[in-house]
C-alpha cells in the first residue's frame, strides 16, 4: 500500500498491510485469570528452573488477532511462563478500522481506551496477571 508522506507529498511511504497469523496450532491456551479477566498462557515444555515469568501487554488490536499470542509462545520456548491478559476484555479496536479511523466511533473508543479509569483498570489486571504467574 502506497501513501504520500504528510510533510513531503512527493515522498511515497510503502505501508505493509500487515499479517494476521493463523492461531489454530498455537501451543498456549486461553485461561480465566479472574472472574472477569481472560488471558492467554504458555509454559515451557521443559522446566528450566527459572522462577521468572513474563506478562505480555498487547497493542491496540488486543487479543482479537493472534500475533501477540505468537510472542507469548515464543518466549515460552526460552523457558519462561508467559501470560497475556486481555486488557480490553474483548473490546479492542474493531477490526473494520484498518486505516487511520476518522469519525465519532473511533474517537469514543479511543477516549474510553485512554481514560484514567481504563489505565487504572489495566494496572489492576496486570497485577492479576503477575499473581497468576506466582501461583
N, C-alpha and C positions, 0 to 999 in steps of 0.2 A: 504494500500500500504506500503510495507516494503522498506526501503532504508538504506544502510550502512552509518554509520557516517564517515565523511571525515577524521577525525583525528584518529579514532579508528574503523577500518573496522570490528572488532568483535562485535561492538555495533550496534544493529539494531534500527532504528527510525521508529515508526509507524506514517505515514503521512496520515491523513484523506484526502480523495479525495475531500471533500468539499460538501456543499449542496447548490444548487441553488433553491431558493424558487419559488413558483407559484405566479405570480403577478396579476392574473385575478380578485382577490377580494380585492385588496388594496383600502382603502378609500380615499387616496390622489389623486391628479390629475396632469397630465402633464400641464405645463404652459409655455407660451412665456414670458421671462423676459425682453428681448430686441429684436431687430430685428434679432440678430444673436445668442442669448443665450437662450437655452431651460432649463427648470428645472422641478422639482417635488415639489409640495407644499401640505402640510397637515395642517389643523387648528383643534383646539379642537371642539368637538361637542357643548360644553357649554363654554361660555366665562368665564374666571377665574378672569378677572380684571387685569391680568398681562400685562405689556407692554414690556415684554421680548420676543424676537424671537431668533431662533437658525438657524445658517447656518451650514448644514452638508456638509463636504467635503469627497468625495468618494475616494476609493483606486484605484489601477492600473486598475481595471476592469471597472471603470467609472460607467455609468448608464446602461451599457449593460446587467447587471444582476440585479434583483430587491432587492438584500439583503440590500443595503443602503436605499432603499425606505421603507423597513420594519422599519428601525431605525427612519426615519422621522415620520412614522405613530405612532410608539411607543412613541416618545417624544410629539407628539400632544395629545396623551391620557392624558398626565400630564399637559395640559393647555397651551402649547406653540404653537405659529405659527412657522412652521418649513419649510425651503426651502433647496433643494438640487440642486445647479446649475450643469449642465453638463459641467464640465471644459474641457473635451476632445472633446466636440461638436460632439459626436457620433463616435469619432475615438480613443476609448480606446484600450487597449491591445487586439489584436484579440483573440477570444475565442479558436481558434485552438491551441494556445500556452498554453497547460495545465500543462506543466512541465517547468523546467528552460530552457528557449529557448536559442538556440545557432544559430549563423549564422547572416548574414548581415541584414535580415529583422527585427529582434528584435533590433539589435544594432542601426539601423537607427531610428526605432520607439522610442527607449529609448533616443537616442540623441536628438530628437525633444522634447520629453516629459520632458527632464531635462534641456533644454536650458534656457538661461536668458530671452529670449523673451517670451517663454511659461510661465515662472514664473511670469513675469510682466503682461501677459495676465490674468493669474489666479487671481492675486491680483485685477485687474480691474473687473473681473467677480464676485468675492466675494463682492466687493464694490457694484456692481449692485444688488446682492442678498440681501445685507443689505438694500439698497434703496427700493427694492421690499417689504421687511418686514415693512418698515416705512410708506408705503402708507396707 
